[in-house]
């Protein structure tokens, strides 16, 4: 459950970045939002396919890390 709330907290931090007006900063925020959406999709897909919470969390974090780097 702790891992689930860390995903929620990371989402909230990403949303707080969306108030930037500089176009370069906005592009970075948009990229992070896309990566966050990917992370949530991977997490949900793993859970719906019968994976454990830990497996789903690890896959979601790996997807996010790959996306932003």
C-alpha positions as CSV (number, residue, x, y, z in Angstrom):
1,X,0.0,0.0,0.0
2,X,2.9,2.3,0.8
3,X,4.1,2.0,-2.8
4,X,0.7,2.8,-4.2
5,X,0.7,6.1,-2.2
6,X,4.2,6.9,-3.5
7,X,2.8,6.7,-7.1
8,X,0.0,9.0,-6.1
9,X,2.4,11.4,-4.5
10,X,4.6,11.4,-7.5
11,X,1.6,12.2,-9.7
12,X,0.6,15.1,-7.5
13,X,4.2,16.5,-7.7
14,X,4.1,16.2,-11.5
15,X,0.7,18.0,-11.6
16,X,2.1,20.8,-9.5
17,X,4.7,21.5,-12.2
18,X,2.1,22.2,-14.8
19,X,1.8,25.9,-13.9
20,X,5.0,26.8,-15.8
21,X,4.5,29.2,-18.8
22,X,7.9,28.9,-20.4
23,X,7.6,26.7,-23.5
24,X,10.7,24.7,-22.8
25,X,9.6,24.0,-19.3
26,X,6.1,23.2,-20.6
27,X,7.5,20.6,-23.0
28,X,9.4,19.0,-20.1
29,X,6.3,19.0,-18.0
30,X,4.3,17.5,-20.8
31,X,6.9,14.8,-21.2
32,X,6.8,14.0,-17.5
33,X,3.0,13.8,-17.6
34,X,3.2,11.4,-20.6
35,X,5.7,9.3,-18.6
36,X,3.4,9.4,-15.5
37,X,0.5,8.3,-17.6
38,X,2.6,5.5,-19.0
39,X,3.6,4.5,-15.4
40,X,-0.1,4.3,-14.4
41,X,-1.0,2.3,-17.5
42,X,1.8,-0.2,-16.9
43,X,0.9,-0.5,-13.2
44,X,-2.8,-1.2,-14.1
45,X,-1.9,-3.6,-16.9
46,X,0.3,-5.7,-14.6
47,X,-2.4,-5.8,-11.9
48,X,-5.1,-6.8,-14.4
49,X,-2.9,-9.6,-15.7
50,X,-2.6,-11.1,-12.2
51,X,0.8,-9.8,-11.2
52,X,1.5,-9.0,-7.5
53,X,1.6,-5.5,-6.3
54,X,5.4,-5.5,-6.0
55,X,5.8,-6.8,-9.6
56,X,3.4,-4.1,-10.9
57,X,5.1,-1.4,-8.9
58,X,8.6,-2.5,-10.1
59,X,7.4,-2.6,-13.7
60,X,5.7,0.8,-13.4
61,X,8.8,2.5,-11.9
62,X,11.1,0.9,-14.6
63,X,8.7,2.2,-17.3
64,X,8.8,5.7,-15.8
65,X,12.6,5.7,-15.5
66,X,13.0,4.5,-19.0
67,X,10.6,7.1,-20.3
68,X,12.2,10.2,-18.6
69,X,15.8,9.2,-19.4
